[in-house]
Amino acid sequence: MGKGIAVLVSLANSSFGDLAGLFAERDFDAEEVILIEEPLVAAQHSHNKNDAVVCGFCFRYVGSIQLQIQRKLEAPETQSCCCHEEEDDEEDHHRHGVSSEEALVLLKGDGFSLPHGDKFLLPEVVKCSGGCSEIYCSKSCAQRAWHDHHSLLCDGVSQHRDELVLFKEFADETNDIFHLASKVAFACFFVLRLCFTFSVQLIAKVMLRTKKLSESSGVTDRNTLLEAWKPFAMGEKRLWWEAVALPDDVDPLEEASFRSQIKELAEASLSQLKAALWEPEFAPLFSLEIYGSIIGMFELNNLDVVVASPVENYFLYIQDLEPALKEQTEQITRPLFEALGEKYASFCQGSGFFALHSCINHSCEPNAKAFKRDEDINGNAVIIATRKIMKGEQIFTSYIEEEDLSYTERQAMLSDYGFACECTKCFREKNQS
Ligand SMILES: C[S@@+](CC[C@H](N)C(=O)[O-])C[C@H]1O[C@@H](n2cnc3c(N)ncnc32)[C@H](O)[C@@H]1O
């Protein structure tokens, strides 16, 4: 880290025609970090909010381990991502021995203090200054969220609160991708704030792929607004209802009807977004064409945002204590652990759009991969080299679990991403077959 510009986005020389690719600007050793990138926009999955109480901007866990456990225990069973949703309370109680209600009484009891909680301190919760339920890990995250998009998406201050709530509920019920789209609508003002660990000069290079973007930020005239929209809109220019892969359970004969339903969903979401956020100067941004391209771009380029759970680490720590101390500690923590069941290990999950990461092409013999180290405790994407990479080489990750798959199986999986693979391995194997 800290060795200067490490990667460069180039439109030329990518193996795939005039598409963009990411290239090493210096040599990298195996396991070395190539890139740490903050998302341009990201959102925690709505169903995950009780599993992980995180900063609404950087996705770092906040509060305390006690608060995190409490929220998991308070969550309705169906909201948890990793529990058996079908089990009724009684069966669940029987399985774990202690019910969530019993564990909550213990946790909220006077003077209760979680043993060894001080080894897992988390940043204090900073509430949204607009008075909504959004929380942050610091004032600076709160301010950045406010300036990026939240000043317009905060239902504490919005003049169209009811419409905004309807838009958000619709996104929760149908597709989280609409939350991202609404953030884009306002993040476009601040697109030039792209942060990147190695060098801010990269911003200019990222903008290469958007052809030409005004270098000024904060200007709110209509043309600048449209310019600022481009980094998102030009990521991958396919309309959502055309780009989305046909689900396995949809009969290919029903494809047209499936795609028109997806389009209707986008239209419904857009009309709610307009109702909630209408300002005359935003009008150009609210065409179905642009909205569809933005969501389509997310569909094709979204990356999972994943942050490991400190609650899981806490219980692993207890597990590893020396026997006498462990026994003493578990007198207190065992009921909590039993009541949590599998939820003890559920972690923060969301999705986001990463400008540089979205330029990385796929290879069935990749030289890099996404990898979170212990110190990566927020929603940034981290890419590490899986072998030595020489300066000038293109950086490739694999979009699929390709290792044990045949050429044909790999093509079938990649068709969900909308392309036939032209990597060197596929080129070799195609010619052999
Ligand atoms: C996430 S983008 C990568 C950046 C892309 N090259 C660009 O110019 O925006 C994924 C797209 O790149 C192209 N692509 C990536 N890997 C490829 C591969 N192995 N073979 C053919 N096309 C590939 C496909 O068009 C795919 O939809």
The ligand as an SDF file (V2000), in Angstrom:
LIG
                    3D

 27 29  0  0  0  0  0  0  0  0999 V2000
  -18.1590   -5.4340  -15.3330 C   0  0  0  0  0  0  0  0  0  0  0  0
  -17.9740   -5.0690  -17.0220 S   0  0  0  0  0  0  0  0  0  0  0  0
  -16.2450   -5.0070  -17.2060 C   0  0  0  0  0  0  0  0  0  0  0  0
  -15.8270   -3.7350  -17.8820 C   0  0  0  0  0  0  0  0  0  0  0  0
  -16.2290   -3.6560  -19.3090 C   0  0  0  0  0  0  0  0  0  0  0  0
  -15.1760   -4.2220  -20.1450 N   0  0  0  0  0  0  0  0  0  0  0  0
  -16.5420   -2.2180  -19.7260 C   0  0  0  0  0  0  0  0  0  0  0  0
  -15.9990   -1.7390  -20.7330 O   0  0  0  0  0  0  0  0  0  0  0  0
  -17.3520   -1.5860  -19.0400 O   0  0  0  0  0  0  0  0  0  0  0  0
  -18.4610   -6.5940  -17.7110 C   0  0  0  0  0  0  0  0  0  0  0  0
  -18.5730   -6.5910  -19.2190 C   0  0  0  0  0  0  0  0  0  0  0  0
  -17.2810   -6.6390  -19.8320 O   0  0  0  0  0  0  0  0  0  0  0  0
  -17.2590   -7.5910  -20.9110 C   0  0  0  0  0  0  0  0  0  0  0  0
  -16.4050   -8.7190  -20.5070 N   0  0  0  0  0  0  0  0  0  0  0  0
  -15.8270   -8.8930  -19.3020 C   0  0  0  0  0  0  0  0  0  0  0  0
  -15.1090  -10.0230  -19.2700 N   0  0  0  0  0  0  0  0  0  0  0  0
  -15.2450  -10.5940  -20.4820 C   0  0  0  0  0  0  0  0  0  0  0  0
  -14.7600  -11.8070  -21.0470 C   0  0  0  0  0  0  0  0  0  0  0  0
  -13.9850  -12.6690  -20.3810 N   0  0  0  0  0  0  0  0  0  0  0  0
  -15.1050  -12.0840  -22.3320 N   0  0  0  0  0  0  0  0  0  0  0  0
  -15.8740  -11.2340  -23.0490 C   0  0  0  0  0  0  0  0  0  0  0  0
  -16.3810  -10.0660  -22.5590 N   0  0  0  0  0  0  0  0  0  0  0  0
  -16.0660   -9.7540  -21.2890 C   0  0  0  0  0  0  0  0  0  0  0  0
  -18.6970   -8.0430  -21.0800 C   0  0  0  0  0  0  0  0  0  0  0  0
  -19.2900   -7.1840  -22.0270 O   0  0  0  0  0  0  0  0  0  0  0  0
  -19.3140   -7.8110  -19.7230 C   0  0  0  0  0  0  0  0  0  0  0  0
  -20.7060   -7.5980  -19.7800 O   0  0  0  0  0  0  0  0  0  0  0  0
  1  2  1  0
  2  3  1  0
  2 10  1  0
  3  4  1  0
  4  5  1  0
  5  6  1  0
  5  7  1  0
  7  8  2  0
  7  9  1  0
 10 11  1  0
 11 12  1  0
 11 26  1  0
 12 13  1  0
 13 14  1  0
 13 24  1  0
 14 15  1  0
 14 23  1  0
 15 16  2  0
 16 17  1  0
 17 18  1  0
 17 23  2  0
 18 19  1  0
 18 20  2  0
 20 21  1  0
 21 22  2  0
 22 23  1  0
 24 25  1  0
 24 26  1  0
 26 27  1  0
M  CHG  2   2   1   9  -1
M  END
$$$$
